[in-house]
Amino acid sequence: MKNTPNSNQKTDSLGNTTKLQVVPENKGLQGNDLEEAHKLVELFAVQELACSCLTKTEKRTNGKGQTYDTYIHRVNYCLKRRIDAGKLVSVRYNQKREKAHYDNVQRCGSVWTCPFCARKITEGRREEMKTAVDGWQKRGGYVYLVTLTNSHHKGDNLPDLLKGQARAKQKLWEKTKVKNMMKALGCVGRITATEVTYGDNGWHPHYHLLVFFDHQIDTGALQTFLGLEWIEACRKAKLKLPSLEHGVDVQKGKRLSDYVAKWGIEEEMTKGHVKKGKKDSLTPFDLLRQSEDNPQYCYLFKVFADAFKGKAQLHWTKGLKALLSVSNRTDEEIAEETEKESIEIKEVATKIWRLILKYKIRGEYLNACKADHLDGGDRVDKLIWKYALIEADWLEKEEINKALALT
């Protein structure tokens, strides 16, 4: 395997774009199977878009003292580079879930830039939050949804906004007056999620918190109290001040349930990637999906990716997971969880895998493997033959061009 990044080379034979394409011929697929097939291809297309935006590399040195270039964002290698270079990539099928997946391929574990890892990680985190909320409510406790935001304008620097909000949040919860009030109200802990959208007023980073109390509270009174304290915290952090009306919001009931049920980078990760956001509230993946039609969105997604690289999407206060019987798992551990109840249905030869990567047909190939496994068809052979002919034609043109260059 070469040390220089090359999995995203553009190929003139098929063009340079990665539009959200339709699934190739898949006779026999109907209803939900066809919808899932389309969704899979779209997810791979979104991941390719992320790779096309996040092209920055850095120099690294291996154990032998040799330097090489590597992509800063690991999404460029996700579901592409092999884990064990001595083994082939394979396709496995889970009969219970009726899904196929690649095996012996790396996962980037990025909840921010990779649609596959984001979908898996946010679903795992959603289940943890649901376990926490349901368990606490069964014990007679109460949970409230608190949102913290501040004023922002177009042109504001996203990293600066994030740093300022982090300082303000720290000052809020460290203030003795706030600590004493939350203790008096029976607060046992909180889960904080960092989220961001982009709209007419530029970047809009904000916090959503699930706050756990041992008894029912007055939401209006808490909102006013936290609202005043949040304004003061923003002032000390040198942020643009929010209004008392919009800086803090405290909710319970249906909105809390909806938030936990749909939580993620955007509403329902399994559907969010084919959904278009509103102009005044684009999620990072909205920016990514529309980046080919608007190059500025590609730049904005890169700004977002660089600003959020390495950050945790959720933060639990100390002791809360233990109190609510929730296990500790990193994003990478969730992303790399393998399908235990699956069988191998196809090994992918190295040359075939390179062809699949070059022509960006990972989704189509996976769908074909699944369909062939179910009905004994020959879609895989037809798909590979189609692109082998395209590759042969491209190689022939390359040889002709080289020969002409020498004359």
N, C-alpha and C positions, 0 to 999 in steps of 0.2 A: 504494500500500500504506500502510495506516495505521501510525503510529509506536507506537500503544499496543498492547500484546499482546492479541490477541483470538481466537487460534486454539483456545482451550480453553473457549469459552463453552458453558455448559450449556443444553440445550434441553428445555423442558418436554414437547414433543411426543413425545419418545422416552424420557423419563426422564433421570435424572442419573447413572446408573451405567455402568460400562464392564466388565461381567462378561466373562469369557473365553467369548465366544459361539461357537456352532457356525457352520460355513460355510453360507451360504445355498445355495439350490438350485444344484447344479452337475452336472447330468446329463452323463454321459459320463466323469466323473472316477472312477477306480478305483485301488485298491491304493496304491502309493507317491504317485501324483499327488494322491489325496484326502488322504492323510496330510500331504503338503506344504502343501496348501491350508489345512487346519486349523491347521497350525503357523504359517503366515504370518498368519492372522487373529489367532491367540493372541499373536504377537509385537507386532502393532500394538495389541492390547488392553493388553498389559503396558506399552507405551510411553505409552499414554493414561493409565494409572494413575500412571505416573511424573509426567506433566504435572499431574495432578490433585493430587498431593502437593507438588510443587515450584512453588508459585505466587508466591513472593516476587519482587518487582520492585525495580528501582533507577532513579534518574534519570540520564540521560546527555544530553550536548549534541552536536549534529551540527555539521558544518562551517559552517553558517549561523547558529550561535549559538542554535538552537532546542532546547529541552529536550523529552525524551520518556521514557516508561517502557519498560523492557525487562526481560524475565525474566532473573534471575541465572543460572539453569541453562538452557543452550542446547538441552537435549532438547525444550523446548517448541516449538522451531522445526524440529526435525529431521524430514526427509522431509515437511515441510509448506510452509515458505516457499521461494519460488523463488530460485535463484542469480541469474539474469538476469531482472529484472522485465519486460523487453521481449520475452521468449520464453515460450511456453506450457510447462506441464508435459507430459511425454510418457511413454509406456510403451514400453520396449524389451524384446526377447526374445533370450536366448542359447540358440541351438539345441543347442549342444554340452552345456551344463549343464542345459538344459530348465527354465530359470527366467526369470521376468519381473521387471522392476524399474522404478522411476520414475527419470526423468532430469530435470535442471534443478531439483533440489530440494536444499536444504542438508543437510549432515551435521553433527551436533554434535560428533562425535569423542570422546564421553564413554564411556570404558570402564566407568565406575561407575554411570551412571544410565540409559543407553539400551540396550535389548536388542539393537537392530540393530547399533549401532556396537560394542557389547561383543562380540557374536558375531564380527564381522569382525576386530576388533582382536586379540582373544584367539587366534583361529585363526592370524592372521599371526604373533603372538608365539610361539605353540606351534610353528609351523614353524621359526622362528628357533632356538628352544631345541633342537628335534630335530636340526636341521642342526649345531648346536654340539656336542651330545652325541655324535651318530653320528660326526661328523668327528674328534672328539678320541679316541674309543675306537678308531677305525680306525688312528689314529697310535700306538696302544699306551698311551694315557692312561686314567685312571680318573675317574669322576664319582660323587659321593656326595650324597645328599639330607640336608640339615641343617635341623631345625626349631627355632626359638627362640620361647619363650613365657614369660609370667610370671603370677603369681597375679592374679586379678581378681574383683570381686564386683558384684552387682547394685547399680546406682546410681552406679557409677564413670563419670566423664565421658569420653566417647570421645575428644574432641580432646586431653585431658590424657594419656590412655593412649597415644595415638599419639606425642605429643611426648616422653613419658617413654621409650617404647621406642626412638624414634629416637636419643635421647641415649645410652641404654644400648648400642645397636648400635654407635654411633660410638666409644664408650669401649672396647668390646670389641675392635674391629679396630685401634684406634690404640695399644693397649697394647703396649709393646715386647716383653714376654714372649710375647704371642700372635703378634705379627709374626714373631719369631724362630722360634717353633715351626712356624708354617705354612710358612715358607720352608724350614725343615729337612725338612718332610714333602713338599716338592716342589709346593706349591700355586701354580698359575699364575693363578688368578682365581676369581671367583664371580658368580653371577646371583642377585639377591635379589628375591623376590616378596612384596608386602605383601597379606595377606588378613585378612578379618574375618568372624566369625559372631556370632549372638546367641542366648543360651540362658538357662537358669535362673539362671546366675551373671552375667547381663548381657552386655556387649560382650566379645568375645574376639578382639582383634587379635593377629596373630602373623606371623612371618616363615618362609618356606620358601626355602632357599638350595640352588642347585646349585653344588657346590664341585669344581673341576677340579684333579686331582693328576697328576704325571707318573709315579707308580708306585702300587702297591696299598698301602693303609694298614690299621692295626688300628682298626676302627670303635669298638670298646668303649673303647680307650684315648683316642681322640679325643673321644668323647662325655663321658668323665669329665673330661678336661682342659678342654674348652670349657664343660662344665656348671659347674665351679667358677669359671671366669673370668666366665661369664655372670651368676652370682649376685652376684659382686663388682661387675660393671658395673651391674646393676640397683640395687644398694645405692647406688652413687654417683649414679645417676640419680633416686634417691628413689622407686623403684617398689616395689610389694609384691613380696617375694622369691619366686622359684620354688623348688621343691624340686630337689635334685640329680637325682632320678629323672625329673621331668617337665619341667624347664626347657629341656633340650637333648636332641634325638633325632638320631641319625646312622644313615642307612640306605643300602643299595645294592641292586642286583639288581632284583627284580620291583617293589618299591615305587617305586623310582626310575623305572622304565619306565612304570609306571601313571601316575605323577605327570606326566611329560612328555606322555604320550599324552592325558591327560584334562584338562590344565591349563586354567584359565580362572577367571572369577569363581566359577563353580561347575562341577561335573562336566559335561563336554560341553555347550557352550553351545547346540548345536542341539536338545538334548533337555532341558536343565536347566530351561527356562522352562515346561515342562508337568509338571514333577516337583515333588512336595511334600517339603520337608525335614523332618527330625525336630524334635520340640519342643525338644530340648536343643541343637540345632545348626542354626539357621535362617540361610540366607544372606541378604544384602540383597534379592535378587530373590524369595526366599521371603516375606520381610516385605512386599514390594510386591504380590505376587500375592494375598496374603491381607488386604490393607489395607482393602478394602471391608467385609469382615466384622468387622474389628478395627481401628477408627480409631487405636488406639495404635501399630499397626504402620506406619501412614502417617507418624506423628510420628517413629518410630524411623528410617524410611527417609530422612526429611528430615535428621535428625541425621547419619546416615551420609553422605548426599550432600554436605552442607555441610562435613563434616570431611574428605572425600576430594577435594573439588573442586580441580582443578589438580595433583593428585599423580600421579606416575608409578606404574604398577603393577609395573613391572620396573626394576631397576637393575643394570647390568653394570659391574664394576670396570674401571678405565681400561686400555685396550689389549687387553681380552679379545675384543671383537668383531673387531678386526683380526687377532688371533692365530688366531681360528677362522673367518675369512673370512665374517663376517656383516655385512650392510650396515646402515647407520644410517637408520632411518625413524621419524618421529614417529607418535603415535597418529592424529593428524589426517590424515597422509599415507596411512596404511593405510585409514582409514575412507572417504576420498574417492577411493580408487582406483576407476576406472570400468571397466565391462565393455567391453573393446575388441572382442570378438567377438560383438556383439549388433546387432540391427536394430530400427529404430523400427516399432512396430506400431499405435500410437495416439497422437494428440494430444488433450490434455484441455482443452477450452474453459474459460476463467476461471470462468464461472458454474457449470459442472459441478464444477470443482475445489473451489470454495467449498462447494457442496452436499456433496461427498464429505467435506470436512473437518468441516463442521457436524454431520453425522450419523455421523461416525467409521466410514466404510466403506472406508478405503484398502485394507485387505486383501481385502475382498470384490470391490472393483473390479478390483484387480490379478489376482485369480484368474479373474474373468470375462473379462478381456482375453486372458489366456493361453489359456483354454479356447476362446474364440471364434476366436483365431488358429489353433488346431490343427484345429478341425472346422467353422469357418464359421458358428457358432451366433449367437444374438442375445441372449446373457445380459447384455451390457453395456447394451443398450437397455432390457431389462426391469428391470434393477437401477436405472438412473437414473430410469426412468418411475415406479417404485414410490416412490422418495424425493422425486421432484418432486411427486407427488400429496400426500404427507405434508407437504411444505413449503407447498404451496398451501393445504392445510387449515389449517395453523398460521398462515399469513399472514391468512387470512380471519378466524380467531378473534381475532387481534391487532387487526384493523381494527374488529371488533365491540366488543372491550374498550375501544379508544380512544374509539369513538363513545359508549359507555355512560358513560365517564368524563367526557365533556363535557356530559352531560345533567344 
